[in-house]
Amino acid sequence: MPSVSSITLDLSRYTHVRIGGVSHVAVLHTLCEQNYQLLGHGYNLLVSPEARNLAILGDTFATLAMLPNGLLRVGAALPAYKLYTYAKHNDLWGFEFLAHLPGSIGGLVKMNAGMSLATNGAIARYEICDVLAGIATAKHDFIDASTLGLGYRTSNISETIYAAFFHARRGFRHALLAEFAKLRRKQPKGASFGSAFKNPPGDFAGRLIESVGLKGVRFGNVCFSEKHANFLINTGDASFDEAKALLDEAKRRVFDTYGITLQEEVVILT
């Protein structure tokens, strides 16, 4: 098998928001030091028609193995639900929120994905950084998680992630599953990125977007959902420009009204 092959992807079918055209995409089968724009499994992505150098990881990077040192090594292309299932069956702590997060492990690690629960007026966060020990890239067999700048839906990871290493601690928290399921039921259906923006400190992006009059308002073939204003919904044959224009309008209105700069949670590839 060659180290890199090529396929043609219709991004309007591949991405979860169902926006994009037909693109030639590299498939990486072995470690590669060339920098690509990784598509992962197409979640949380808005891809420009001008985007180039796109790639996905092949099945060689969809593995999972317990190492002798007690760490769990997970290929970056492995779907999140497979890691969740493994953790649940093996009583591993910290992976419970993956039951309701789609996507590939590499993408979830890069954005330090997670879910938040409000309990007694406080916000409890459950994130990848709680269990991440490190990552592997083409240049480094192991980069310690403490050096990755993992914060709220962010990291300083610039290299392609080929594998992630997780702490394998016992104690899967079954009681959390109902809470995460309840939270997921409140989220809108339809073609979307999930959350379009990160919540700013002490506030909620959805509340801010609703307060500036954009909840349910349609821009061409996109709108912010009537159910949750932080979810941008593709209502039909939406274009990159329509989605980007609505995101920019939300940022402009919120900044003009509150002086708050919303930061995209959606990853925009240009």
C-alpha positions, 0 to 999 in steps of 0.5 A: 500500500502506498503511504499516501493515496487520493480519493474524491469526496463530496463535502456536502455529504461528508461534513456534518453541516452538509456544506461544501463541494467535491474535493480531491483529498489525500488519504494518509496510510503512514506517518507523513511530515507534510502538513495537511488540513485534516478533515477528521470525520467531518464534524465541526467543520466548515470548508471553503471552496478554496481550501487545498491540501485536504486529507483524512487518515486511513484505517491504519490509524484507527487502532486501540491497544492497552500498553504495558505501561498502563496507557491506552494508545488510540489511533487518531482516526478511531471514532469516538464511540469506539473508545467510549464503548471500550472504556465502558466495557473495561470500567475506565474513568473519564470517557463517559462524555464520549457517548454523545460526541461524534468525530475522530479521536484526533479531532477531539484531542486537538480541540480538547472536546468535552461537555459541560453540566450545570450543577447547583449553579456551578459548571462542571466540565468533562474534557479530553484533557482529564484523561489525556497523557500525550500524543504522537506525531510524525516527528515525535513518538510522545508529546506530554499532554502538559505541553499541549496548551489544552484549554477550553475547546483549544490547544496549541497543537500544530502538528498532525496527531496520529495517536493519542495516549490516555490514562487508564484509570478504573471507575467508569461513572455510569451515573453521568450517562443520563445527564449527558443524554439529557443535555444532548436531547436539548440540542437541535436536530439537523445539519449543523456543526454542533456548537458554533461558538465557544461560551465566553467566560461567565456567559453562554454564546447561545444567550448572547446570539439570541439577545441580539436578535439572531435566534431563528433568523434565516440568512439564505439557507442557514439560520441559528436554530429556534431551539438553541441559538448557538447551533447554525443549521443548514436549512437547505443547499447552504453555501460556505459564504452563507454560513460564514456571513451568518457567523460573522454577523453574530460576532459583529452584533455581539461585539457591538452590543456587549463588547464580547468577541465570540470565538468560533468552536467550528473549525474553518478550513480556507 
